[in-house]
Amino acid sequence: MNDRLFERYMQDIEEHFSGWDFSYITDTGRMSNGLLGWSYGSIVIPYIRKSKAMLDMGTGGGELLSKFQPLPPMTCATEGYAPNFPIAKKRLEPLGVTVKEVKEDNLLLFEDGTFDLIINKHEEYLPSEVKRVMSSDGIFITQQVGGNDCIEINHALGAPVNGEFLHWNLEYARNELIQEGFDVVEWMEEEPNQRFYDIGALVYYLKAIPWQVPDFTIGRYIDKLYTIHETIQSKGFFEVKTNRFFLKAKLNR
């Protein structure tokens, strides 16, 4: 294999990859996502303005939550990914947000009935724990990534598909909440396309979300990566389907 462009992309990504942040490839237009039929931010903001006690589950580095100001008088956030926790604390605590690190995403370190609003973007949750910490008149809003998200990447690389999460879709999540005593009042699921415009962007993405291809290394998949690189050079992009769904639920009392 003697392709200087391919080699430059591989070297560049090794040099610049850091943390759990897609801005390096999204802000430069090297990866793009198709539009959804809803806006998570537009859905949650009216509830944030009315809330007195809110929890943001899986806040990441707090980037999104910080953009939702003004925040409720009592605002808490959790984060289970260790590298993100100090970043979230630094960003959110000056805004009056209590940030707690969770060792297990399904265990929330709060008293029963604490929150009238719980929001969750792409974070694992246990319906019984959400129910426990939510007030009787509370609202739970979540946007989730489906279990077959970007599965074409695995197919193109000849990589194993993690079957543990293939069941995770709108129907499963909705039924799970109903069984726990929630009334699901809104829901939607879509599969917009996601495009990678160079092979370096794909490698960066796979490093940022290691659960897509858990055994991923450039060396292990170098031949398949080069095949995808050739596809991008001839077609202009490598396209896969994402899977997103959202639910809005309240307690059925």
BATILUM-819943 format. One record per residue (C-alpha): residue in three letters; y, x, z. Coordinates in steps of 0.001 Angstrom, whole numbers, padded with zeros to 6 digits, always signed. Each point is the difference from the previous one (the first is absolute). Example, Ala and Ser with C-alpha at 12.3 -4.5 7.8 and 13.67 -1.06 7.14 Angstrom:
ALA-004500+012300+007800
SER+003440+001370-000660
# end
This chain:
MET+000000+000000+000000
ASN+003232+001601-001168
ASP+002864-002467+000277
ARG+003166+001424+001539
LEU+001600-003429+000509
PHE-003042-001223+001936
GLU-000053+003184+002074
ARG+003718-000289+000789
TYR-000456-003558+001275
MET-002816+001116+002286
GLN+002012+002918+001407
ASP+003130-002122+000422
ILE-001768-002666+002022
GLU-001668+002539+002257
GLU+003433+001440+000737
HIS+001915-003234+000594
PHE-002466-002380+001627
SER+001012-001031+003515
GLY-000955-002802+002372
TRP-000429-003647-000899
ASP+002903-000628-002309
PHE-000005-001151-003625
SER+003703+000592-000662
TYR-000691+003367-001638
ILE-001733-001812-002871
THR+001600-003467+000159
ASP+003652+001046+000243
THR-000496+002290-002986
GLY-001722-002717-002046
ARG-003305+001873-000219
MET-001823-003012+001434
SER+001025-003645-000316
ASN-001252-003280+001395
GLY+000021-003395-001667
LEU+002092-002713+001639
LEU-001442-002470+002462
GLY+000752-003707-000011
TRP+001453+000306+003501
SER+002160+002376+002037
TYR-001276+000998+003433
GLY+003522+000876+001109
SER+001489-003287-001192
ILE-002756-001900+001813
VAL+000339+001730+003378
ILE+003794+000408+000259
PRO+000817-003676+000786
TYR-002574+000079+002805
ILE+001333+003316+001324
ARG+003489-001508+000262
LYS-001347-002866+002151
SER-002411+002046+002101
LYS+000581+001045+003603
ALA-003087+002202+000310
MET-001607+001619-003036
LEU-002887+002398-000605
ASP-000346+002105-003148
MET-003626+001084-000317
GLY-000590+003306-001771
THR+003642+000929-000414
GLY-000786+003312-001735
GLY+003020+002224+000440
GLY+002156-003034+000776
GLU+001724+000183-003378
LEU-000446-003672-000897
LEU+000641-001422+003466
SER+003255+001942+000297
LYS+001229-001735-003166
PHE-000497-003435+001574
GLN+002951+000396+002407
PRO+001331-001780+001952
LEU-003251-000173+001914
PRO-000977-002489+002729
PRO+001072+000789+003607
MET-003557+001071+000743
THR-001621+001886-002856
CYS-003187+002012+000295
ALA-002009+001932-002543
THR-003444+001568-000088
GLU-001330+002901-002047
GLY-003539+001321-000112
TYR+000421+002915-002421
ALA+000779+002973+002243
PRO+002331+001920-002398
ASN+002185-003098-000400
PHE+000413-000766+003709
PRO+002671+002624+000886
ILE+001855-000837-003220
ALA+000061-003695+000920
LYS+001166+000754+003556
LYS+002818+002194-001235
ARG+001176-002592-002513
LEU-000495-003212+001981
GLU+000634+000741+003676
PRO+003762+000547-000578
LEU-000013-003549-001419
GLY-001450-001352+003244
VAL-003554-000330-001295
THR-002933+000739+002324
VAL-002568+001982-001997
LYS-003583+000246+001241
GLU-002773+002135-001401
VAL-003287-001863-000365
LYS-003253+001910-000036
GLU-001804-003048-001351
ASP+002016-002221-002312
ASN-001730-003120+001294
LEU+001058+000513+003635
LEU+003610-000913+000729
LEU+001530+001384+003195
PHE+002068-003063+000894
GLU-000200-002945+002388
ASP-001322-003375-001075
GLY+002461-002261-001821
THR+002679+002690-000368
PHE+001204-000511-003575
ASP+001347-002966-001931
LEU-000264+002013-003250
ILE-002619+002507-001074
ILE+000387+001695-003379
ASN-002520+002271-001638
LYS+000167+001789-003334
HIS-003242+001655-001086
GLU-001286+000485+003543
GLU-003386-000846+001451
TYR-000003-002823+002525
LEU-002409-001976+002150
PRO+000808-003740-000024
SER-000968-000423+003649
GLU+002429+002780+001058
VAL+002809-001427-002116
LYS-000673-003381+001598
ARG-000013+001494+003504
VAL+003430+001666-000215
MET+001662-002817-001975
SER+001902-002802+001690
SER-001164-003577-000482
ASP+002792-000673-002512
GLY-000264+003423-001665
ILE-000380+000961-003651
PHE-002253+002679-001496
ILE+000895+001361-003447
THR-002066+002654-001729
GLN-000278+001633-003410
GLN-003337+001692-000556
VAL-001705+002318-002482
GLY-003238-001500-001329
GLY-003305+001843+000167
ASN-000278+000472-003765
ASP+003472+001563-000270
CYS+000215+002645-002783
ILE-003793+000066-000321
GLU+000380+001184-003607
ILE+001049+003386+001387
ASN-003432+000367+001589
HIS-001686-001089-003215
ALA+002015+002437-002120
LEU-000840+002872+002335
GLY-003631-001005+000370
ALA+000670-000134+003746
PRO-001846-002224+002476
VAL+001674-003302+000870
ASN+000441-000642+003712
GLY-001873-003276+000378
GLU+001134-000468+003603
PHE+003168-001818-001065
LEU-001006-001747-003239
HIS-000214-003323+001855
TRP+003657+000249+001060
ASN+001956-002516-002077
LEU+002184-003065+000485
GLU-002868-002447+000426
TYR-001728+002130+002639
ALA+003210+000711+001939
ARG+001114-003634-000120
ASN-003349-001306+001257
GLU-000028+002620+002748
LEU+003386-001167+001295
ILE-001002-003671-000189
GLN-003150+000698+001992
GLU+002145+001660+002681
GLY+002139-003128+000341
PHE+002881+000749-002361
ASP+001557-002421-002440
VAL+000614+001968-003203
VAL+003088-001605-001501
GLU+000655+002294-002999
TRP-002111+002408-001996
MET-000129+001747-003371
GLU-002029+002728-001700
GLU+000748+002032-003141
GLU-001259+003085-001850
PRO+002986+001738-001625
ASN-000551+003148-002011
GLN+000800+003487+001266
ARG+000715+002819-002436
PHE-000147+003779+000351
TYR+002051+001852-002605
ASP-001392+003472+000674
ILE-003170+001346+001588
GLY+001959+001657+002796
ALA+001218-003415+001153
LEU-003583-001242+000221
VAL-001095+003035+002012
TYR+002972-000421+002337
TYR-000934-003659+000502
LEU-003614+000859+000813
LYS+001123+002567+002554
ALA+002363-002519+001600
ILE-002698-002681+000392
PRO-003222+001928+000655
TRP-002023-003177+000569
GLN+000098-000818-003743
VAL-002290+002941-000815
PRO-001000+001462+003396
ASP-001614+003134-001427
PHE+002864+000741-002393
THR+000922+003570-000837
ILE+001433+001294-003234
GLY-002913+002372-000399
ARG-002660-002669+000479
TYR+001521-002336-002598
ILE+001686+002492-002320
ASP-001876-001070-003156
LYS+000650-003716+000482
LEU+003626+000718+000874
TYR+000367+001861-003257
THR-001473-002965-001891
ILE+002583-002280+001615
HIS+002692+002568-000830
GLU-001022-000205-003672
THR+000206-003805+000166
ILE+003527+000217+001366
GLN+001003+002488-002685
SER-001228-002317-002758
LYS+000894-003408+001479
GLY+002974+000874+002196
PHE-001477-001205+003282
PHE-003148-000701+002014
GLU-000072-003617+001199
VAL-001951-001678+002796
LYS+000129-003344+001799
THR+001263-000308+003539
ASN-000868-002863+002341
ARG+002576-001524+002346
PHE+000049-003195+002024
PHE+002170-001507+002688
LEU-000468-002652+002656
LYS+002342-001825+002335
ALA-001681-001600+003006
LYS+000799-001722+003256
LEU-002199-000992+002899
ASN-001733-003340-000395
ARG+000580-001518+003427
# end
